[in-house]
Amino acid sequence: MFNQKLCFMKKLSFLAILLFAIVFSSCGQKKEVPQNVKSAFEKKFTNASSVKWDQEKTGEWEAEFKMNGKEYSANFDEQGKWLETEYEIKETQIPAAVKNTISKDFAGYKLKESEISETAKGKAYEFELVKDKEKVEVAIAEDGKIIKQEKTSTEGKDKEDKD
C-alpha cells in the first residue's frame, strides 16, 4: 500500500513538473519574424548591422539596427511593407525653418531629443522639448509647419494634443 502511494505521488509530481515546464516554455517563446518582413528589410537596408527585431504591435515589426555609424529603427507590416524609419540627429542637422519654428513656438524649452522620421508621406523632424514640468513632443515638417504636437507634464499627465 505504501509503495502504491509513493508511486502515485511520484507520477503526480512528474506530471506537475511536466505541465509547469510546458506552460513556462510556451510563455517564453517569441513570435518569429516573417521571412517576407526580413527580406523587405534586407532589400531596403543593405548596409545594416546588429539587427534586433521586436513585434511593435499586432501586425507590425520593428528592427533596431546600426548603419553608417548611426542607430536606426524601421517598422514594417506583416506583408513586408515599409512603414517608417527613425534615427537621431544632432542639433546642427536641424534645418533653419524647423529651428525657427522651435524658437518661435517653443521659446524657453530645452531640446531633449531630436530625430528624423521618414515615411512614404515624407520626412518629419520629431523633438522632445522640456520646460519646467512640461514636456512637449512635436513633429515639424521641413518647411517649419507643425504636423503634430502633444504636451504632457513630466509627471506623465496629458495636457493637450494637437493634430
C-alpha positions in Angstrom: 0.0 0.0 0.0 2.8 2.4 0.9 4.6 1.6 -2.4 1.4 2.3 -4.4 1.0 5.8 -2.7 4.7 6.5 -3.3 4.4 5.5 -6.9 1.3 7.6 -7.3 3.0 10.6 -5.7 6.0 10.3 -8.0 3.7 10.2 -11.1 1.7 13.2 -9.8 4.9 15.1 -9.1 6.3 14.3 -12.6 3.1 15.4 -14.3 3.1 18.7 -12.3 6.7 19.4 -13.3 6.0 18.5 -16.9 2.9 20.7 -17.0 4.8 23.6 -15.4 7.7 23.2 -18.0 5.2 23.2 -20.9 3.4 26.3 -19.7 6.7 28.1 -18.8 8.3 27.4 -22.2 5.3 28.4 -24.2 5.1 31.8 -22.4 8.8 32.5 -23.1 8.6 31.9 -26.9 8.9 34.9 -29.1 6.9 35.1 -32.3 9.2 34.6 -35.3 9.7 37.5 -37.7 8.0 36.6 -41.0 10.5 35.9 -43.8 8.9 38.5 -46.2 9.5 41.2 -43.5 13.1 40.2 -43.1 13.6 40.2 -46.9 12.0 43.6 -47.3 14.2 44.9 -44.6 17.4 43.5 -46.1 16.5 44.9 -49.5 15.9 48.4 -48.1 18.8 48.5 -45.6 21.6 46.6 -47.3 24.3 48.0 -45.0 22.5 47.4 -41.7 24.3 45.6 -38.9 23.4 44.5 -35.3 19.8 44.0 -36.3 17.4 43.2 -33.4 13.7 42.5 -34.1 10.7 43.1 -31.9 7.0 42.9 -32.6 5.8 46.5 -32.1 2.2 45.6 -32.1 0.0 43.0 -33.8 0.8 43.1 -37.5 3.8 45.4 -37.1 7.5 44.6 -36.7 10.3 46.9 -35.7 14.0 46.4 -36.5 16.6 48.3 -34.4 20.0 48.4 -36.2 23.1 50.3 -36.9 24.1 51.7 -40.3 26.8 54.2 -41.2 27.7 54.7 -37.5 24.1 55.7 -36.5 21.4 53.9 -34.6 18.1 53.4 -36.6 14.7 51.8 -36.2 12.5 50.8 -39.0 8.9 49.4 -39.0 7.3 47.0 -41.4 3.8 45.5 -41.6 3.2 41.7 -41.7 3.3 41.7 -45.5 6.8 43.4 -45.6 5.6 46.9 -46.5 7.9 49.5 -45.1 6.1 51.9 -42.8 8.7 54.2 -41.1 12.4 54.8 -40.4 13.6 56.9 -37.4 17.1 58.0 -36.4 18.5 60.5 -34.1 20.2 63.7 -35.4 22.3 66.4 -33.8 21.0 69.9 -33.3 23.4 71.1 -36.0 21.5 68.9 -38.6 18.1 70.7 -38.0 17.1 72.9 -40.9 16.7 76.6 -40.4 12.9 76.7 -41.0 12.5 74.0 -38.3 14.8 75.8 -35.8 12.8 79.0 -36.4 9.5 77.2 -35.5 11.1 75.8 -32.4 12.4 79.1 -31.2 9.2 81.0 -32.1 6.6 78.5 -30.9 8.5 76.8 -28.0 10.6 79.7 -26.6 12.2 78.7 -23.3 12.0 75.0 -24.0 15.2 72.8 -23.9 15.8 70.3 -26.6 16.0 66.8 -25.1 15.7 64.5 -28.2 15.7 65.1 -31.9 15.2 62.6 -34.7 14.1 62.3 -38.2 11.1 60.2 -39.1 10.7 59.1 -42.7 7.5 57.6 -44.1 6.0 57.1 -47.5 4.4 60.6 -47.0 7.8 62.3 -46.5 10.2 63.4 -43.8 9.5 65.0 -40.5 11.6 66.2 -37.6 10.5 64.9 -34.2 11.5 66.5 -31.0 11.1 66.1 -27.2 11.2 69.6 -25.6 11.1 70.3 -21.9 10.3 73.5 -19.9 9.9 73.3 -16.1 7.5 70.4 -15.5 6.1 70.4 -19.0 7.2 68.1 -21.8 6.2 68.6 -25.5 6.6 66.0 -28.2 6.3 67.7 -31.6 6.7 66.8 -35.2 7.7 69.5 -37.7 7.9 69.4 -41.5 11.0 70.5 -43.3 9.3 73.8 -44.2 8.7 74.5 -40.4 5.0 73.6 -40.3 3.9 71.8 -37.1 2.5 68.5 -38.0 1.7 67.1 -34.6 2.1 68.3 -31.0 1.4 66.7 -27.7 2.0 68.4 -24.3 2.4 66.4 -21.1 3.7 67.1 -17.7 6.9 65.5 -16.7 4.8 63.6 -14.2 3.0 61.9 -17.2 -0.4 63.6 -17.4 -1.7 64.6 -20.8 -2.5 68.3 -21.2 -3.0 68.9 -24.9 -3.0 67.0 -28.2 -2.9 68.9 -31.5 -3.0 67.3 -34.9 
